[in-house]
Amino acid sequence: MGKNDALRQRIARLLEEGRAQQALSEVRRLQKKVPRDAHLKLMEGAALQALGELQKARDALKCCLDLAPEATTAMALLAFVS
C-alpha cells in the first residue's frame, strides 16, 4: 500500500469518527500532491458537509463529478446537500 493510499484510509476513518475538521486538513494536505483527484474531492465534500459548509461542499462534489462523472456517491451526497 502506498503512502497516499494510507492517507486516504486515514481520512476515511476520520470522517467515520466524525472528525471532519481533521479530515479536511488531511484532504487539503494530500491535494497539494494530487490536486485533480476525484476521490479526494469527494472526501473534501463530505468533510465540508459535516462542517455545515454546504456551498463549499457542493462545489467540491461538483468538481468530483467533473473529474469522475460516474461517481455515484458524489451524486448522492450532492443531492443531500442541495
matplotlib code that plots the C-alpha trace (Angstrom):
import matplotlib.pyplot as plt

x = [0.0, 1.4, 1.7, -1.2, -3.4, -2.7, -3.5, -6.8, -7.7, -6.8, -9.1, -12.0, -11.5, -11.5, -14.8, -16.3, -15.3, -16.9, -13.6, -14.5, -12.1, -9.1, -10.2, -10.5, -7.0, -5.6, -7.5, -6.1, -2.6, -2.9, -4.5, -1.2, 0.4, -2.6, -4.8, -7.1, -8.2, -11.9, -11.8, -10.2, -12.8, -15.5, -13.9, -13.5, -17.2, -18.1, -16.0, -17.3, -20.9, -20.3, -18.9, -22.0, -20.1, -22.8, -21.9, -18.2, -19.4, -21.5, -18.5, -16.2, -18.8, -19.4, -15.7, -15.6, -18.3, -16.4, -13.4, -15.4, -18.9, -19.7, -19.1, -22.5, -21.5, -20.8, -24.1, -26.0, -24.1, -24.7, -28.4, -28.3, -26.6, -28.5]
y = [0.0, 3.4, 6.4, 8.2, 5.1, 5.0, 8.7, 8.1, 5.4, 7.7, 10.4, 7.9, 6.8, 10.4, 11.1, 7.9, 9.0, 12.4, 14.3, 16.3, 19.3, 17.0, 15.0, 18.2, 19.3, 15.9, 16.1, 19.5, 18.4, 15.4, 17.6, 19.5, 16.4, 15.1, 18.2, 16.6, 13.5, 12.8, 10.6, 13.4, 15.9, 13.5, 13.3, 17.1, 17.5, 15.0, 16.8, 20.3, 19.0, 17.6, 21.0, 22.8, 24.5, 23.5, 25.7, 24.7, 21.1, 21.4, 23.0, 20.1, 17.5, 19.1, 19.1, 15.4, 14.8, 16.8, 14.5, 11.3, 11.6, 8.0, 8.8, 7.7, 8.5, 12.1, 12.3, 11.0, 13.4, 16.3, 15.6, 15.6, 19.0, 20.7]
z = [0.0, -1.0, 1.3, -0.4, 0.0, 3.7, 3.9, 2.1, 4.6, 7.5, 6.0, 5.6, 9.2, 10.4, 8.6, 10.0, 13.5, 13.0, 13.0, 9.9, 10.6, 10.9, 7.8, 5.8, 6.9, 5.8, 2.5, 1.7, 2.6, 0.2, -2.5, -2.7, -4.0, -6.1, -7.0, -9.5, -7.7, -7.7, -4.5, -2.6, -3.9, -2.6, 0.8, 0.8, 0.0, 2.8, 5.3, 4.3, 4.5, 8.0, 9.0, 7.7, 4.8, 2.3, -0.6, -0.4, -0.1, -3.3, -5.1, -4.1, -5.1, -8.5, -9.1, -8.1, -10.7, -13.4, -12.7, -12.5, -13.9, -12.8, -9.0, -7.7, -4.1, -5.1, -6.9, -3.8, -1.4, -3.8, -3.8, 0.0, 0.3, -2.4]

ax = plt.figure().add_subplot(projection="3d")
ax.plot(x, y, z, "-o")
ax.set_aspect("equal")
plt.show()
